[in-house]
Amino acid sequence: MSRSLIIGIALSSLVVLAALVSFVWTPYDHTVMDIPAKLHPPGAGHWFGTDHFGRDIFSMIMVGARTSIAVALIAVGIGMALGVPLGLMAAAHKGSWLDELIMRGNDLVFAFPSLVIAILITAVFGAGAVNAIIAIGIFNIPVFARISRGAALSLWERDFILAARVAGKSGARISIEHILPNITNLLIVQGTIQFSLGILAEAGLSYVGLGAQPPTPSWGRMLADAQTMVSFAPHLALIPGIAIIVTVLGLNLMGDGLRDYLDPRLRINRA
């Protein structure tokens, strides 16, 4: 097991643990305001200090972790659940009108970043975590569709696939029974990368007010609230910023480590 994988798992596990613990315990109620204690620097009473409303930042970071993880995880799940079948379908019908329709549809979605999609969705349905999930999820669909199609196309000319076709198996059955198991490792690695990008996307959407709404804590909105107070209370921006960096770094390291661990060719080269 590579060092990057170990470090990535450790950092990611720390964030996930904080999110899980926040369901049953936080040092303070993240919704309670204590105005006399506002803008306290990190110390014994408040490990990460307090914000401009006197709320405990450590508690908000813990609850914000579960918000970011939930949004990114569900969004990646949506992208994978819809994108992978579309990619496999396009590969099974390479060169046909269906393949062209799916890939040109992917190009259309790629033309609009997740932030633009979120603005369009929230203009109709209003801001919120659910709409952020939908926006990020829609952006993930073409990512997984392209990854699945590219990986599947490299397998369709293999001998074991030709044998399955000679045996009379349909394209859908071959995709499910033979193609999908052989590209699962690639999808896991890509899912880890998209998860980290989902964390960043959620933070970005919350920063501009399109993500989770008060009183639900969000790392991105904590950064937005802190931008006018950085000069005299830098911990308001530093702590959520560090939380985002640690989470994204851990997921990226874990993705790189998983790629090395799951790819037998890389293991042989390392040996």
C-alpha positions in Angstrom: 0.0 0.0 0.0 1.5 3.4 -1.1 2.2 6.2 1.3 -0.3 8.5 -0.6 -3.1 6.0 -0.1 -2.3 5.7 3.6 -2.2 9.5 4.1 -5.3 9.9 2.0 -7.3 7.4 3.9 -6.2 8.9 7.2 -7.2 12.4 6.3 -10.5 11.3 4.7 -11.3 9.2 7.7 -10.7 12.1 10.0 -13.2 14.2 8.1 -15.8 11.4 7.9 -15.3 10.7 11.6 -16.0 14.3 12.5 -19.1 14.3 10.4 -20.4 11.1 12.0 -19.7 12.2 15.5 -21.5 15.5 14.9 -24.8 13.5 14.7 -24.5 12.6 18.4 -22.2 15.2 19.9 -20.7 18.6 19.3 -18.9 20.8 21.9 -21.7 23.4 21.5 -25.0 23.7 19.8 -24.0 25.1 16.4 -27.3 27.1 16.2 -27.0 28.9 19.6 -25.7 32.5 19.4 -23.7 33.9 22.3 -23.1 37.5 21.3 -20.9 38.4 24.4 -18.5 35.6 23.2 -18.4 36.7 19.6 -15.1 36.7 17.6 -13.1 34.9 20.4 -9.8 33.6 19.0 -9.0 29.8 19.3 -8.5 28.8 22.9 -9.4 26.4 25.7 -13.1 27.4 25.8 -13.6 27.3 22.1 -10.9 25.3 20.3 -11.4 27.0 16.9 -12.8 30.3 18.3 -16.2 31.8 17.7 -17.8 33.6 14.8 -19.4 37.1 14.7 -22.6 35.6 16.3 -20.7 33.9 19.1 -21.2 30.4 17.6 -18.6 27.8 18.2 -16.6 27.3 15.0 -15.4 23.8 15.8 -19.0 22.6 16.2 -19.9 24.4 12.9 -16.9 22.7 11.1 -18.1 19.3 12.4 -21.7 19.8 11.2 -20.4 21.5 8.0 -18.4 18.3 7.2 -21.5 16.2 7.1 -23.2 18.8 4.8 -20.3 18.8 2.4 -20.0 15.0 2.4 -23.7 14.4 2.0 -24.0 16.9 -1.0 -20.9 15.6 -2.7 -21.7 11.9 -2.1 -25.3 12.1 -3.4 -24.2 14.2 -6.4 -21.5 11.7 -7.3 -24.0 8.8 -6.9 -26.4 10.6 -9.3 -23.6 11.1 -11.8 -22.4 7.5 -11.5 -25.9 6.0 -11.6 -26.9 7.8 -14.8 -23.6 8.3 -16.4 -22.2 4.8 -16.3 -25.2 3.2 -18.1 -25.2 5.9 -20.7 -21.5 5.4 -21.4 -21.9 1.6 -21.6 -24.9 2.1 -23.9 -22.9 4.4 -26.2 -20.0 2.0 -26.3 -22.2 -0.9 -27.2 -23.7 1.1 -30.1 -20.5 2.8 -31.3 -20.9 4.8 -34.4 -24.7 4.7 -34.3 -27.2 7.5 -33.9 -27.6 6.6 -30.2 -23.9 6.9 -29.6 -23.9 10.3 -31.3 -27.0 11.4 -29.3 -25.5 10.5 -26.0 -22.1 12.0 -26.6 -23.4 15.3 -28.1 -25.7 15.5 -25.1 -22.7 15.1 -22.8 -20.9 17.9 -24.8 -24.0 20.1 -24.2 -23.9 19.6 -20.5 -20.1 20.2 -20.4 -20.7 23.6 -22.0 -22.3 24.7 -18.7 -20.3 24.6 -15.5 -22.0 23.4 -12.4 -22.2 26.9 -11.0 -24.1 28.0 -14.1 -26.4 25.0 -13.9 -27.0 25.8 -10.2 -27.9 29.4 -11.0 -30.4 28.2 -13.6 -31.9 25.6 -11.2 -32.1 28.0 -8.2 -33.6 30.7 -10.4 -36.6 28.4 -10.8 -36.7 26.4 -7.6 -34.7 28.6 -5.1 -31.4 28.1 -3.4 -30.8 25.1 -1.2 -28.7 21.9 -0.6 -31.1 19.8 -2.7 -30.7 22.1 -5.8 -26.9 22.1 -5.3 -27.0 18.3 -5.3 -29.0 18.3 -8.5 -26.6 20.8 -10.2 -23.4 19.0 -9.2 -25.0 15.6 -10.0 -26.0 16.8 -13.5 -22.4 17.9 -14.1 -21.1 14.5 -13.0 -23.2 12.6 -15.5 -21.2 13.3 -18.6 -17.9 12.8 -16.7 -18.8 9.2 -15.9 -20.4 8.6 -19.3 -17.2 9.5 -21.1 -15.0 7.5 -18.7 -17.3 4.5 -19.0 -17.5 4.7 -22.8 -13.8 5.1 -23.3 -12.9 2.2 -21.0 -15.6 0.0 -22.5 -14.5 0.7 -26.1 -11.0 -0.6 -25.3 -12.6 -3.9 -24.1 -15.2 -4.5 -26.9 -12.5 -5.9 -29.2 -11.0 -8.3 -26.6 -11.2 -12.0 -27.2 -13.4 -12.7 -24.3 -16.0 -10.2 -25.5 -15.9 -11.6 -29.0 -16.5 -15.1 -27.4 -19.5 -13.7 -25.5 -20.9 -12.2 -28.7 -20.4 -15.5 -30.6 -22.3 -17.2 -27.7 -25.3 -15.0 -28.6 -25.2 -12.6 -25.7 -26.8 -9.2 -26.3 -24.9 -6.0 -26.0 -26.7 -5.0 -22.8 -25.9 -8.4 -21.2 -22.2 -8.2 -22.2 -22.0 -4.7 -20.8 -23.4 -5.8 -17.5 -21.7 -9.2 -17.1 -18.3 -8.5 -18.7 -17.6 -4.8 -19.3 -18.8 -3.3 -16.1 -16.8 -5.7 -13.8 -13.7 -4.9 -15.7 -14.0 -1.1 -15.4 -15.2 -1.0 -11.8 -11.7 -0.1 -10.5 -11.5 2.8 -12.9 -14.9 4.0 -11.8 -13.9 3.8 -8.1 -10.9 6.0 -8.7 -12.9 8.5 -10.8 -15.6 8.5 -8.2 -13.0 9.5 -5.5 -11.8 12.3 -7.7 -15.3 13.5 -8.4 -16.1 13.3 -4.7 -13.3 15.8 -4.0 -14.5 18.1 -6.8 -18.0 17.8 -5.4 -16.7 19.1 -2.0 -15.2 22.1 -3.8 -18.3 22.6 -5.9 -20.5 22.6 -2.8 -18.2 25.1 -1.0 -18.3 27.3 -4.1 -22.1 27.2 -4.4 -22.5 27.9 -0.7 -20.0 30.8 -1.0 -22.2 32.6 -3.5 -25.4 31.7 -1.5 -26.7 28.9 -3.7 -25.8 25.9 -1.4 -27.1 24.9 2.0 -29.0 27.7 3.7 -28.9 28.9 7.3 -29.1 27.6 9.9 -27.3 24.6 8.3 -23.5 25.2 8.5 -21.5 25.1 5.3 -17.8 25.6 4.9 -18.3 27.8 1.8 -20.8 30.1 3.5 -18.5 30.3 6.5 -15.8 31.6 4.1 -18.3 34.1 2.6 -19.3 35.4 6.1 -15.6 35.8 7.1 -14.4 37.8 4.1 -15.2 41.2 5.6 -13.5 40.3 9.0 -10.3 38.7 7.8 -8.2 41.6 9.0 -9.2 41.4 12.7 -10.5 37.8 12.9 -8.4 35.7 10.4 -9.4 32.4 12.1 -12.9 32.8 10.6 -11.5 32.2 7.1 -8.5 30.1 7.9 -10.3 27.3 9.7 -13.0 26.5 7.1 -10.4 27.0 4.4 -8.1 24.5 6.0 -11.0 22.1 6.4 -11.7 22.2 2.7 -8.0 21.8 1.8 -7.5 18.8 4.1 -10.7 17.1 2.8 -9.8 17.7 -0.9 -6.2 16.8 -0.4 -7.1 13.6 1.5 -9.5 12.5 -1.3 -7.1 13.3 -4.1 -4.3 11.3 -2.3 -6.6 8.4 -1.8 -7.7 8.5 -5.4 -4.0 8.5 -6.6 -3.2 5.7 -4.1 -6.2 3.6 -5.2 -5.2 4.0 -8.9 -1.8 2.7 -8.1 -3.2 -0.1 -5.9 -5.9 -1.2 -8.2 -3.9 -1.1 -11.5 -1.8 -4.2 -11.8 0.4 -2.6 -14.4 1.5 0.1 -12.0 2.1 -2.4 -9.3 4.4 -4.4 -11.6 6.3 -1.2 -12.6 6.7 -0.2 -8.9 8.0 -3.7 -8.1 
